[in-house]
Amino acid sequence: MGHWTNDVVYSRLAPGVLNKLKEINPRTEKGYRKRRHHQYMIRDYGHPALKEHLANVIFLMRGCRDWQDFKRRLEAAAPKHGDTIPLPLDD
């Protein structure tokens, strides 16, 4: 579940957000994190951006038929920072 959350949410917020969250919230010896990533978002800046992104993702999910449809639309609507945007090319 955490991998999906990182993929759908944190890797698409802004460049470097996920890496910074992993840096300031490292795993413990047992492999868990002390806190959840969203607890490190600043109320004035990060929190509103996270809230808006989550609302957009939920809205997008509601219009999708299945996981593959959701992933395709998510890549078009909110690509990961640094990734190449897939283009629909007709053969």
WOWOQUI-V473604 format. One line per field, one symbol per residue. ss: DSSP state (H for helix, E for strand, C for the rest). psi: psi as a letter, one per 30 degrees, with the letter a starting at -180 (. if undefined). A space follows every 10 residues. Layout:
# WOWOQUI-V473604
ss->???
psi->???
This chain:
# WOWOQUI-V473604
ss->CHHHHHHHCH HHCCCCHHHH HHHHCCECCC CCECCCHHHH CCCCCHHHHH HHHHHHHHHH HHCCCCHHHH HHHHHHHCCC CCCCCCCCCC C
psi->eeeeeeeede ffelkfeeee eeefilkaff glkelkefff kkefdeeeee eeeeeeeeee efgkeaeeee eeeeeeeilk kflkkkkjkk .
